[in-house]
């Protein structure tokens, strides 16, 4: 189980080398996970769930550039009591761009207080594969 997300690369997201400025990738990852969770519930905060990034490990294999469509394949790779890891594979067509693992902490909406994610969130995101 996982999620597929696409992001068309716009002019304002590239640097003078015409490739995506590295800081944008974290926003792209958050956007992918947010879209995935909104498929479960358009307002997942109303079911007592929100999440915050605790850690991000990024490894670049290439770059995405102006006019490319960046594809992000995301899957939960670890569940903890209040945290979970999502592994992301980013590519443009058959060209690898990045592998990333983000650790998220489930929190009570409007706070930074860790809390176990609701069972329906765990079921929806799927069992860890690694």
N, CA, C and O of each residue as an XYZ file, in Angstrom:
520
protein
N       0.853     -1.183      0.000
C       0.000      0.000      0.000
C       0.891      1.235      0.000
O       1.980      1.222      0.573
N       0.443      2.259     -0.619
C       1.208      3.491     -0.678
C       0.427      4.561     -1.406
O      -0.780      4.442     -1.619
N       1.131      5.596     -1.778
C       0.486      6.745     -2.401
C       1.363      7.289     -3.522
O       2.587      7.343     -3.401
N       0.724      7.688     -4.604
C       1.401      8.307     -5.745
C       0.957      9.761     -5.819
O      -0.235     10.062     -5.752
N       1.932     10.663     -5.958
C       1.649     12.094     -6.014
C       2.527     12.715     -7.090
O       3.691     12.340     -7.238
N       1.978     13.657     -7.838
C       2.730     14.320     -8.891
C       2.773     15.825     -8.668
O       1.785     16.440     -8.266
N       3.945     16.407     -8.939
C       4.127     17.846     -8.781
C       4.785     18.396    -10.053
O       5.931     18.058    -10.349
N       4.071     19.238    -10.805
C       4.717     19.895    -11.950
C       5.668     20.983    -11.444
O       5.287     21.813    -10.618
N       6.880     20.974    -11.935
C       7.884     21.919    -11.463
C       7.690     23.263    -12.165
O       7.647     23.346    -13.392
N       7.573     24.318    -11.343
C       7.311     25.670    -11.836
C       8.584     26.517    -11.797
O       9.558     26.168    -11.129
N       8.558     27.598    -12.501
C       9.697     28.509    -12.620
C      10.238     28.937    -11.253
O      11.452     28.939    -11.048
N       9.368     29.294    -10.331
C       9.788     29.790     -9.024
C      10.415     28.739     -8.128
O      10.916     29.069     -7.054
N      10.400     27.479     -8.545
C      10.966     26.398     -7.728
C      12.370     25.988     -8.173
O      12.998     25.134     -7.547
N      12.859     26.595     -9.253
C      14.192     26.240     -9.739
C      15.188     27.355     -9.440
O      14.824     28.518     -9.266
N      16.454     26.958     -9.386
C      17.512     27.922     -9.128
C      18.160     28.356    -10.440
O      17.652     28.043    -11.517
N      19.260     29.063    -10.358
C      19.928     29.576    -11.549
C      20.429     28.450    -12.461
O      20.663     28.667    -13.650
N      20.591     27.244    -11.896
C      21.000     26.081    -12.687
C      19.809     25.399    -13.361
O      19.968     24.394    -14.054
N      18.605     25.962    -13.146
C      17.352     25.465    -13.709
C      16.937     24.085    -13.171
O      16.211     23.343    -13.831
N      17.411     23.760    -11.965
C      16.971     22.550    -11.275
C      16.285     22.970     -9.980
O      16.505     24.072     -9.478
N      15.460     22.089     -9.453
C      14.710     22.415     -8.228
C      15.683     22.762     -7.103
O      16.615     22.013     -6.813
N      15.445     23.912     -6.479
C      16.227     24.324     -5.314
C      15.987     23.303     -4.205
O      14.842     22.942     -3.935
N      17.060     22.834     -3.561
C      16.970     21.698     -2.643
C      15.953     21.868     -1.526
O      15.335     20.880     -1.129
N      15.749     23.068     -1.000
C      14.814     23.259      0.116
C      13.375     22.949     -0.271
O      12.565     22.633      0.600
N      13.040     23.032     -1.539
C      11.662     22.761     -1.967
C      11.269     21.298     -1.790
O      10.087     20.983     -1.648
N      12.247     20.413     -1.798
C      11.917     18.992     -1.710
C      11.190     18.640     -0.416
O      10.296     17.795     -0.435
N      11.545     19.258      0.701
C      10.830     18.969      1.955
C       9.363     19.392      1.862
O       8.484     18.689      2.359
N       9.100     20.525      1.234
C       7.711     20.961      1.047
C       6.973     19.977      0.145
O       5.803     19.680      0.382
N       7.650     19.469     -0.889
C       7.022     18.494     -1.785
C       6.645     17.221     -1.032
O       5.573     16.658     -1.258
N       7.529     16.764     -0.131
C       7.241     15.555      0.642
C       6.045     15.770      1.564
O       5.164     14.914      1.653
N       6.013     16.914      2.250
C       4.871     17.220      3.114
C       3.576     17.299      2.306
O       2.531     16.828      2.756
N       3.643     17.889      1.126
C       2.474     17.998      0.267
C       1.954     16.613     -0.119
O       0.747     16.371     -0.117
N       2.876     15.710     -0.448
C       2.478     14.349     -0.831
C       1.771     13.633      0.321
O       0.727     13.012      0.120
N       2.340     13.718      1.529
C       1.742     13.031      2.679
C       0.409     13.678      3.060
O      -0.538     12.977      3.417
N       0.332     14.997      2.988
C      -0.930     15.684      3.286
C      -2.026     15.241      2.312
O      -3.142     14.945      2.737
N      -1.724     15.193      1.025
C      -2.714     14.739      0.042
C      -3.148     13.292      0.318
O      -4.327     12.958      0.199
N      -2.203     12.458      0.680
C      -2.493     11.061      0.984
C      -3.474     10.971      2.151
O      -4.475     10.258      2.072
N      -3.188     11.688      3.223
C      -4.061     11.628      4.393
C      -5.425     12.262      4.131
O      -6.420     11.831      4.712
N      -5.490     13.260      3.282
C      -6.784     13.883      2.983
C      -7.666     12.970      2.147
O      -8.871     13.201      2.052
N      -7.087     11.931      1.536
C      -7.909     10.909      0.879
C      -8.666     10.083      1.917
O      -9.767      9.602      1.648
N      -8.081      9.919      3.094
C      -8.763      9.235      4.198
C      -9.883     10.109      4.726
O     -11.028      9.676      4.860
N      -9.526     11.349      5.022
C     -10.489     12.267      5.624
C     -10.064     13.676      5.230
O      -8.961     14.109      5.565
N     -10.926     14.391      4.524
C     -10.603     15.729      4.039
C     -10.168     16.682      5.130
O      -9.453     17.650      4.870
N     -10.600     16.411      6.354
C     -10.233     17.232      7.505
C      -9.755     16.278      8.601
O     -10.423     16.112      9.622
N      -8.590     15.650      8.381
C      -8.123     14.630      9.328
C      -7.893     15.189     10.728
O      -7.885     14.434     11.701
N      -7.708     16.499     10.840
C      -7.556     17.090     12.169
C      -8.832     16.900     13.010
O      -8.764     16.799     14.235
N      -9.989     16.852     12.342
C     -11.255     16.702     13.067
C     -11.419     15.314     13.694
O     -12.283     15.122     14.550
N     -10.596     14.347     13.273
C     -10.664     13.020     13.901
C      -9.597     12.879     14.992
O      -9.326     11.779     15.472
N      -8.994     14.021     15.379
C      -8.022     14.018     16.468
C      -6.611     13.675     16.041
O      -5.817     13.194     16.850
N      -6.285     13.917     14.770
C      -4.970     13.558     14.259
C      -4.314     14.736     13.551
O      -4.947     15.442     12.767
N      -3.058     14.928     13.837
C      -2.198     15.814     13.051
C      -0.796     15.240     13.199
O      -0.586     14.324     13.994
N       0.154     15.759     12.454
C       1.500     15.206     12.499
C       2.522     16.300     12.250
O       2.229     17.319     11.624
N       3.735     16.067     12.758
C       4.839     17.014     12.608
C       6.080     16.238     12.184
O       6.259     15.079     12.559
N       6.930     16.888     11.402
C       8.193     16.261     11.001
C       9.165     16.293     12.172
O       9.358     17.326     12.813
N       9.768     15.151     12.434
C      10.818     15.065     13.454
C      12.189     14.954     12.790
O      13.174     15.504     13.283
N      12.241     14.240     11.672
C      13.530     13.991     11.014
C      13.286     13.764      9.528
O      12.245     13.246      9.125
N      14.259     14.159      8.728
C      14.207     13.883      7.293
C      15.602     13.514      6.812
O      16.564     14.248      7.037
N      15.696     12.386      6.160
C      16.947     11.938      5.544
C      16.736     11.921      4.044
O      15.869     11.208      3.540
N      17.538     12.715      3.322
C      17.370     12.882      1.883
C      18.640     12.446      1.165
O      19.743     12.827      1.554
N      18.480     11.653      0.124
C      19.608     11.245     -0.705
C      19.240     11.542     -2.151
O      18.295     10.966     -2.690
N      19.994     12.449     -2.781
C      19.737     12.811     -4.170
C      20.436     11.845     -5.109
O      21.576     11.444     -4.877
N      19.730     11.475     -6.180
C      20.292     10.628     -7.231
C      20.373     11.407     -8.539
O      21.064     10.994     -9.470
N      19.679     12.518     -8.607
C      19.624     13.339     -9.807
C      18.865     14.607     -9.468
O      18.812     15.012     -8.307
N      18.283     15.229    -10.466
C      17.546     16.460    -10.203
C      16.291     16.517    -11.067
O      16.178     15.836    -12.086
N      15.367     17.339    -10.631
C      14.176     17.670    -11.417
C      14.352     19.111    -11.861
O      14.935     19.923    -11.143
N      13.853     19.420    -13.032
C      14.034     20.753    -13.561
C      12.746     21.382    -14.043
O      11.681     20.765    -14.012
N      12.862     22.604    -14.482
C      11.738     23.378    -14.979
C      10.988     22.601    -16.053
O      11.584     22.118    -17.016
N       9.675     22.486    -15.877
C       8.833     21.783    -16.839
C       8.696     20.298    -16.589
O       7.839     19.657    -17.198
N       9.518     19.721    -15.708
C       9.388     18.303    -15.370
C       8.172     18.084    -14.484
O       7.686     19.010    -13.835
N       7.693     16.863    -14.465
C       6.696     16.445    -13.487
C       7.377     15.480    -12.538
O       7.776     14.382    -12.924
N       7.506     15.906    -11.289
C       8.131     15.091    -10.255
C       7.084     14.135     -9.702
O       6.009     14.557     -9.274
N       7.404     12.848     -9.713
C       6.501     11.840     -9.166
C       7.058     11.355     -7.835
O       8.256     11.105     -7.700
N       6.170     11.229     -6.856
C       6.556     10.806     -5.513
C       5.741      9.575     -5.140
O       4.511      9.617     -5.105
N       6.441      8.482     -4.863
C       5.819      7.245     -4.388
C       6.133      7.157     -2.902
O       7.302      7.122     -2.519
N       5.108      7.120     -2.061
C       5.297      7.136     -0.608
C       4.650      5.917      0.022
O       3.575      5.486     -0.396
N       5.318      5.358      1.040
C       4.768      4.226      1.793
C       5.305      4.271      3.210
O       6.451      4.661      3.432
N       4.479      3.871      4.172
C       4.934      3.790      5.559
C       5.920      2.629      5.660
O       5.627      1.511      5.235
N       7.083      2.907      6.224
C       8.109      1.870      6.365
C       8.373      1.492      7.823
O       9.094      0.532      8.093
N       7.789      2.245      8.767
C       7.934      1.916     10.188
C       6.829      2.584     10.977
O       6.481      3.742     10.742
N       6.279      1.824     11.927
C       5.330      2.376     12.904
C       5.945      2.289     14.288
O       6.496      1.255     14.663
N       5.854      3.370     15.044
C       6.195      3.370     16.454
C       4.922      3.623     17.243
O       3.820      3.524     16.702
N       5.069      3.945     18.503
C       3.901      4.220     19.338
C       3.228      5.526     18.923
O       2.008      5.576     18.770
N       4.023      6.582     18.742
C       3.476      7.880     18.334
C       4.093      8.377     17.033
O       3.652      9.389     16.489
N       5.100      7.687     16.533
C       5.772      8.152     15.320
C       5.679      7.112     14.217
O       5.365      5.946     14.459
N       5.957      7.556     13.012
C       5.994      6.651     11.864
C       6.935      7.221     10.815
O       7.084      8.436     10.679
N       7.567      6.312     10.076
C       8.455      6.704      8.985
C       7.746      6.495      7.669
O       7.032      5.510      7.478
N       7.949      7.431      6.764
C       7.455      7.299      5.407
C       8.668      7.334      4.483
O       9.465      8.272      4.520
N       8.796      6.299      3.654
C       9.847      6.258      2.650
C       9.262      6.766      1.341
O       8.187      6.344      0.914
N       9.988      7.675      0.718
C       9.547      8.300     -0.536
C      10.575      8.006     -1.628
O      11.781      8.136     -1.416
N      10.082      7.611     -2.785
C      10.917      7.468     -3.970
C      10.464      8.553     -4.935
O       9.302      8.581     -5.339
N      11.376      9.446     -5.307
C      11.050     10.546     -6.215
C      11.720     10.300     -7.552
O      12.888      9.918     -7.618
N      10.963     10.524     -8.618
C      11.516     10.314     -9.949
C      10.816     11.207    -10.965
O       9.706     11.689    -10.738
N      11.487     11.412    -12.079
C      10.916     12.073    -13.251
C      10.970     11.022    -14.348
O      12.048     10.685    -14.840
N       9.813     10.506    -14.730
C       9.798      9.390    -15.675
C      10.553      8.216    -15.074
O      10.268      7.802    -13.950
N      11.517      7.675    -15.820
C      12.306      6.554    -15.302
C      13.635      7.001    -14.682
O      14.494      6.175    -14.376
N      13.791      8.301    -14.504
C      15.020      8.870    -13.934
C      14.844      9.110    -12.440
O      14.003      9.913    -12.037
N      15.635      8.418    -11.612
C      15.570      8.600    -10.153
C      16.079      9.976     -9.775
O      17.086     10.449    -10.301
N      15.368     10.614     -8.853
C      15.756     11.940     -8.372
C      16.184     11.886     -6.913
O      17.200     12.479     -6.550
N      15.430     11.189     -6.071
C      15.735     11.190     -4.641
C      15.079     10.002     -3.951
O      14.027      9.516     -4.366
N      15.729      9.553     -2.892
C      15.121      8.646     -1.926
C      15.119      9.419     -0.612
O      16.136     10.000     -0.231
N      13.992      9.429      0.075
C      13.891     10.169      1.331
C      13.115      9.342      2.347
O      12.207      8.587      1.998
N      13.490      9.502      3.601
C      12.724      8.920      4.705
C      12.418     10.058      5.664
O      13.321     10.729      6.164
N      11.128     10.265      5.912
C      10.717     11.278      6.883
C      10.110     10.574      8.089
O       9.315      9.645      7.950
N      10.498     11.031      9.265
C       9.902     10.543     10.502
C       8.901     11.599     10.960
O       9.249     12.761     11.171
N       7.664     11.172     11.105
C       6.596     12.052     11.565
C       6.175     11.629     12.965
O       6.226     10.448     13.308
N       5.761     12.594     13.763
C       5.207     12.320     15.084
C       3.747     12.726     15.053
O       3.408     13.846     14.671
N       2.893     11.810     15.456
C       1.467     12.083     15.565
C       1.251     12.982     16.781
O       1.757     12.704     17.867
N       0.494     14.062     16.585
C       0.236     15.001     17.681
C      -1.248     15.325     17.759
O      -1.996     15.159     16.796
N      -1.647     15.789     18.924
C      -2.992     16.315     19.094
C      -3.088     17.596     18.273
O      -2.222     18.462     18.399
N      -4.120     17.746     17.430
C      -4.223     18.946     16.590
C      -4.111     20.226     17.418
O      -4.701     20.346     18.492
N      -3.338     21.179     16.892
C      -3.160     22.461     17.546
C      -2.104     22.474     18.631
O      -1.882     23.498     19.276
N      -1.444     21.327     18.837
C      -0.410     21.229     19.865
C       0.815     20.529     19.279
O       0.824     20.127     18.115
N       1.831     20.395     20.099
C       2.980     19.565     19.729
C       3.085     18.374     20.679
O       4.161     17.803     20.857
N       1.954     18.007     21.287
C       1.899     16.903     22.237
C       1.774     15.573     21.494
O       0.771     15.348     20.816
N       2.779     14.675     21.604
C       2.700     13.379     20.927
C       1.528     12.556     21.427
O       1.199     12.567     22.613
N       0.913     11.850     20.513
C      -0.218     10.983     20.821
C      -0.217      9.851     19.792
O       0.214     10.038     18.654
N      -0.697      8.691     20.197
C      -0.788      7.578     19.244
C      -1.748      7.959     18.115
O      -2.801      8.542     18.374
N      -1.400      7.638     16.872
C      -2.333      7.939     15.781
C      -3.586      7.076     15.902
O      -3.515      5.946     16.384
N      -4.723      7.596     15.471
C      -5.955      6.798     15.502
C      -5.786      5.520     14.676
O      -5.054      5.499     13.687
N      -6.466      4.472     15.093
C      -6.389      3.195     14.382
C      -6.756      3.343     12.909
O      -6.157      2.686     12.058
N      -7.733      4.197     12.594
C      -8.142      4.334     11.194
C      -7.030      4.949     10.343
O      -6.936      4.660      9.150
N      -6.194      5.788     10.939
C      -5.053      6.359     10.214
C      -4.038      5.259      9.937
O      -3.532      5.143      8.821
N      -3.741      4.457     10.944
C      -2.786      3.343     10.765
C      -3.290      2.370      9.707
O      -2.520      1.934      8.852
N      -4.561      2.028      9.755
C      -5.123      1.106      8.756
C      -5.036      1.700      7.363
O      -4.669      1.012      6.411
N      -5.374      2.983      7.240
C      -5.383      3.641      5.943
C      -3.978      3.736      5.340
O      -3.787      3.455      4.157
N      -3.001      4.130      6.154
C      -1.640      4.276      5.653
C      -0.964      2.927      5.408
O      -0.021      2.830      4.623
N      -1.447      1.905      6.077
C      -0.944      0.558      5.817
C       0.130      0.098      6.769
O       0.740      0.890      7.487
N       0.346     -1.190      6.759
C       1.378     -1.793      7.583
C       2.755     -1.419      7.063
O       2.946     -1.224      5.863
N       3.694     -1.324      7.959
C       5.074     -1.015      7.571
C       5.622     -2.171      6.734
O       5.336     -3.343      6.978
N       6.414     -1.790      5.744
C       6.976     -2.798      4.852
C       8.426     -3.105      5.169
O       9.009     -4.021      4.588
N       9.018     -2.346      6.090
C      10.439     -2.583      6.356
C      10.775     -2.442      7.805
O      11.932     -2.611      8.190
